[in-house]
Amino acid sequence: MLTAAIFTPIIAAVLFALWPLRRQQPAMTPPPPDDADPTPDPGAEAPMATAERALPTPGRPEEQLLQAAATLVAAVPLALLVASWIGFDSTGGFEQVQTLTWIPTLGVSYRVGVDGLSLPLATMVAFVFIAAIAYPVDLRGRAGSYFALMLFLEGVSIGLFLALDLFLFFVFWDLSLVGMYFLIGAWGHGDAARSALKFFIYTFSGSLALLLAILGLYLASDPRTFDMAQLIRQQPLSGTGVYASLVFLGFFLGFAIKTPLVPFHTWLPPAHVDAPAPASAILAGVLLKMGTYGFVRILLAMMPETFGHYAIPLGVLAVISILYGALVALAQSNLKRLIAYTSVNHMGYVILGVAVAGLAVSGEAKAQSLALTGAVVEMVAHGLITGALFLISGSVLARGSTYEMDVYGGLAERARMLTGVTVVAAFASLGLPGLAGFVAEIQIFAGALGVSPPLAIIGLLGILITAALFLRMLQRLFLGPLPVRWRGFPDLTLQETVVLGAMLFFVVFIGVAPARLLDVIDSFARPFVGRI
Amino acid sequence: MNAIILPALPLAGALLVAALPPRTRLGGPVAVAILVVTLALGAWAAASEPASSWPWSPLIRPSLQVEGFSRMMVVLVPAIAVPVVAYAAATERDALPRLLALMVAFVGAMLLLVTAADFVALLIGWELVGAISWALIAHHWSDRRNAGSAAQAFLTTRAGDLGLYAAAGVTFAESGSFSFAGLARMDAVPLAAVAAGVVLAAAAKSAQLPFSPWLFSAMAGPTPVSALLHSATMVAAGAYLLIKLSPMLSQVAWFPAVVASLGLATAIAGGVVALLQTHPKRLLAGSTSAQYGFMFMAVGAGYPAAAAAQLVTHAAFKSLLFLGAGTAIHVSDGEDLLRMRLRRAVPLIAALSAIGALALAGVPFLGGAWSKDRIIASTLAYAPWLGAGALVAAFLSGAYIFRYHVLAYGAPREPQEPPATGTHARAPGRVETGAVAALTALTLLLSLLWLPGAGRIFEDTLGGRLPTPAAWEFAASLLLLLLAAAVVVALSRLDVLGTLALPAGRQRSGADWLALPTLSRVLVAAPVLAISRLLAALDQRLIDAGVRGAAATAGLASRLLSLRIEWSVDGIVTLLARSTLGGARASRQSDDAFVDRAVEDAAAGVGVAGRLSRRLQTGFTHQYYVVVALGLIVVVALLAFQL
């Protein structure tokens, strides 16, 4: 079942990739790069020219058909993962494991399975992919390859979270980079090629460090294995010796770049700004989680003793990310950069939760388990919320052809639905109770306060700054007088409304009734913290 | 039945109100009906004390419990909301369904807050109230300033909310759960931390110093919103929480003195600010801070029951005064107290509002006087300095509210002068007058507290004691009241009641919370924004410079290396390609077409590889960087395997 969830989209991706070669080649005309220039057309100032702003054309019927087909395929893993939820019995270990020998001489196997950490994340990933694939986007006449890449990326990403073999994990890790590189480079706007390359090289150098660390861990294991479950049992490295520290450093670099933690975050804003909106949603919702997932799954689980020694510096770095991400976001005038920096802030919350969960203290197991649960919920919540925010930024760009927020204003008058979903998403992101972010943040901060009060208190300031920056964002986009040029600003289409509505439904659902989600995550977090 | 229905009904009802088609004009009746049902439920809950919990996980069980002071609040909140929402439906025009839906939701969130039995449920209600107030204050959002005011209000109170997050976390860390019950078992130091967090949150929500100015920003919302916000929701939340938790928190050594001083400082500063104001709603807002200051003093003095009594009477007369101010603003078509004196224009509303003013001033035998006397008695019982301060604050409240009433609803100075009605003025309608009358009735009903033994209801529900004012205390506060009235009459005779004979600039800056907003702008907002701009500017230049520097260094290294090995590598690649091509050509002559084809393909491939690898020397640093990086992997991997 899990294997099918990984490979259905990948196999379908191949079919999609072949599609346009046969059908579309004769009809293909290079579309004009209409949004290559991010500054709005000066002629748009004239009221005549803007009486009705055209939406991006919905695409030819064939493209729409492809999109519908891709959405259906993307839904298959979600259905399979939901089935997996039903069969999940919260025992605390890995469940539904499937094994296939791959490279026996190296101890590499194809092993997949779920536990209370990976199941919620993989499900969120599958859901975010459906939303991203179903969201309207300028396909630039290459619908087949776009959906092929998206589906490929979906399979690879789900595979990463389900992989129970470090080698397999690394394969999926690198493949995800490749998929995202092409998505940004080929469907991005602005300085897309440069941003894509920077994203690729920066995160690729992180994955080099990761590869070395994986090899280091492998060589230390006895018997040598890449099997995650065995490595967690073996705990091959401990203490703060040079070898263990170097391996820790390798993993740390790989994950910290991907997460990203300050100061390894500078690849993120350009990549987001120049990526097409659905790719941004994937990048923030899915790819960033690979870093935080790695922190928990590998560093915390396989090297808990070493982690305990370095937990305080890691926590400090997390708090710096929280404050720095929020402060820099506060100063942004570009909508997408702003959202990108709030991701840095939110990933700081996650790492703060992970760091205090791994801190070597005694008698605080309850608080640590709370913080770890909160960190995992934050990963899920951030995927949904920030995914929705990035999709929204795409809709804004499609209508106003710029991300500069000061150009807008008063849009609430024309675009009520857009305003409504953005308000909900923004308040969710600033941690309003009743929405998913709060469920995560209250647990992270309450847990952190029990373990390391100074970190928690300083980190708390982050939720005040995020409140400020999101209110400013809402103010600049939607409130105030409506400029003449936006008199014809169209509201969300049905397609956009349905996708965003579905994402926000789950944001509300997790915020109001998180019991089942917390139950599954707790099955991972509680025994886990007790073990340290 | 389950306690959850109490907040859930208005919260769900709000969705219904929002979904009603705007043209049907059903919004008002439906919203009021929902609140009337909520009031009935509140009365039921006060009698039957239901509880409920909503477990999230073994560690987090948000729970509700109607007990103690909650029993009063669950009745008080909807009781105030019914007339206020009816007034809103009758007087407001813009986007009425949204306004009504938000006000109903506001009541639901407040009910969640006052029934919460643990910190998580409390935080949910607490922050929901804050967020809904943001939407209500920004109701007229097309004016940019209103949006800014809403943000200021939300951010100020959220700054206080951080205290509540911290209190929740400390409680969990110490007692293993978020329940309020855990506070009773906590050690001194963590309990002090919880107390600090709670005091911070309560002070911000109840607009105590230094957070008071946010209430002025909140004036950007429609007047009925202010009436609700100041009396039974939002601002009341801070005092409610202090009253609720004070039995446990008063064991912290500094708690009584700090809370009492905070209250005293706000009561006096708020009184001065209100006295200087020429804007009717702001005057009342300054008064709200001052009145909650009284409650803080009573809690600090150790008499939460007295504070609770003041909260209840204040809710009645302050909502009445705000609705009266709303009508004054409608009728005079402006927000300038100096151009009102509307007794002859709206005599009935003027008379009703007068009862609210008398209650606020503490004129016997209104409920406001009863609770004010209990507060003053509490402060005198605690310490002479606090009692003296409370008497000064009581004098100020008499002075500012008499001044308010004379300016807003007094008789015109010239008997022949036409009433100062504006061009868009209209006579108050039946619903509008009825709502004001209902709140007046509630204010008058609270006079029953003067009946012997009636005050025991507070002692019974809250479990504390109420002080009995001595005869001289009663006389002193009455004397101060007469003095305040005399001062106002004298100033009015001298025709300086509005301006107070102060230079306009000084009056304005004093009236604007003694320049506190400027101070907070200079000390908090501006530095934070400056730091954020600085960091944003440095972010891509400085931090990314390190990354770019590394890339450039790698590029330079690769170029230096390539100078040395260009010839050799290039040469080898070319040679390989040529020789393979040559081999391919040779084998082409072979008869075996299958082999031939395969080799040719391979050759072509290698040829391409050759061309590609020649292209490596492009001069582009990033491409060199890739090559160097790949080389590094190989080298380090080899080293790693040798280890």
Interface residues (C-beta under 8 A of the other chain):
Chain A: L197 I201 Y202 F204 S205 L208 L211 L212 L215 G216 L219 V262 P263 H265 T266 W267 P269 Y324 L327 V328 L330 A331 Q332 E364 K366 A367 S369 L370 T373 G409 G410 A412 E413 F427 L432 P433 G434 F438 V439 I442 Q443 F445 A446 G447 A448 L449 G450 V451 P453 A456 I457 L460 L461 I463 L464 I465 A467 A468 L471 R472 L474 Q475 F478 L479 G480 P481 L482 P514 A515 L518 D519 D522
Chain B: P55 W56 S57 P58 L59 I60 V120 L123 I124 G125 W126 E127 L128 A131 W134 A138 W141 S142 D143 R144 N146 A147 G148 A150 A151 F154 L155 R158 A159 L162 Y165 A166 A168 G169 V170 F172 A173 G176 F178 V528 L529 I531 S532 R533 L535 A536 A537 D539 Q540 I543 D544 G546 V547 A551 H622 Y625 V626 A629 L632 I633 V636 A637 A640 F641 L643
